[in-house]
Amino acid sequence: MLHVVHHADYMAPRPERGTFRFDKYYLVMEALRASGAPITEHAPEPCPREWLEAVHCPSYVDEVFRAAVPREKERRIGFPVTPAITSRVRHTNGGTWLAARLAMQHGYAANSAAGSHHSLHETGAGYCVFNDLAVASNRLIAEGDARRILIVDLDVHQGDGTASLTAGREDIFTLSLHAEKNFPVRKARSSRDVGLPDGIDDDGFMEALDRHLPEILDSFEPDLVLYQAGVDPHFDDKLGRLSLTDEGLERRDRFVVNHARCRGLPVASALGGGYGDDQRAVAERHARSMLTMANENLRVSQSRG
C-alpha cells in the first residue's frame, strides 16, 4: 500500500512568466492511479503561517501570503508568486508534514510534490518558495513527534536552502549527494556534503551512498528520515549532470528505505526535481520511485514479522 499525499492545488495554473512546468504533478498522479498498485490518497491542510514563520523570515512569508513578492525575489524563484502559487506552496508544505506523520504509522509515505530544498530564510530560489523539509522538521521536533531527524537529499542539485536553514542544529542532520558542478554555484554547508563528478553512473553513485548513509544512520540515530527523492540524477534529465539509469534510481530508492526501515525508522519522501521536454516520462520516473519505496517498505515489514 502506497500512502501518498496529494492536493488539487499542487497543479497551480502556470504563471504567465517563468519556465517551470507544473503539469508533471498531475501526470505523476495519473501514473500512480494507472499503475494498478494499491494506493491511498491523503489531502493535506494548508501549512499554518506560524509554522512557516518559525523557519522563514516573517516579512517574506507575508509577501508570499499577499502574493506581493518583489520582482527580484521572483526572478530567483523562477516564476511569479500568484495567489494560486501561494495556495499551492502552503499545501505542499503541509503535505510533507502530513507524509511524515503517515510514515510514522505505516513505515513509508510520500508527498507527491515539494522537496523544495533551495528556499532560503528571506527568499525563495530555484523553483522553490518555502522549504518544506526544514519547515516539517522544525514542526515535528517542536511538537515532540521526533527528537532527531535525518534529511537525505539525493536530488542532482545540492540542498543549499535546507542546509542553511538548519545550520547549527544538533537535532537535524542534512546529507546531500549532488553533482558538484551543478546549481547552485555557491554551495551551502550541509552536515555532510558529497559532491559527485559529472557523469557518475549507477555503481559510482551507489558506492558513494553506501559509504555515507549507513554510517550516518548509526552515528546520528535519527527517529525519522525525510527523503528528497529527486529523479534528476537520471542520465536523460534536462538539468542534471549525472548518469543514473531507471534501474539505478530504483536501487537508490530501495537502499534508502531498506537501511532506514531495517533500523525501525519511518521514511517520508518528497518529490524533488525532475526535468525534461517529455513531462510524462519525468512523471513516470517519479511514480516508479514512490512505488519502489512502498514495495521495499512492505518487503522489510514482512521480513521483520
Buried (B, 14 or more C-beta within 10 A) or exposed (E): BBBBBBBEBBBBEBBEEBEBBBEBBBBBBBBBEEBEBEBEBBEBEBBBBEBBBBBBBEEBBEBBBEBEBEEEBBEBBBBBBBEBBBBBBBBBBBBBBBBBBBBBEBBBBBBBBBBBBBBBEEBBBBBBBBBBBBBBBBBBBEEEBBEBBBBBBBBBBBBBBBBBBBEEBEBBBBBBBBBBEBBBEEBBEBBBBBBBEEEBBBEBBBEBBEEBBBEBBEEBEBBBBBBBBBBBBBBBBEBBBBBBBBEBBBBBBBBBBBBBBEBEBBBBBBBBBBBBEEBBBBBBBBBBBBBBBBBBBBBBEEEEE
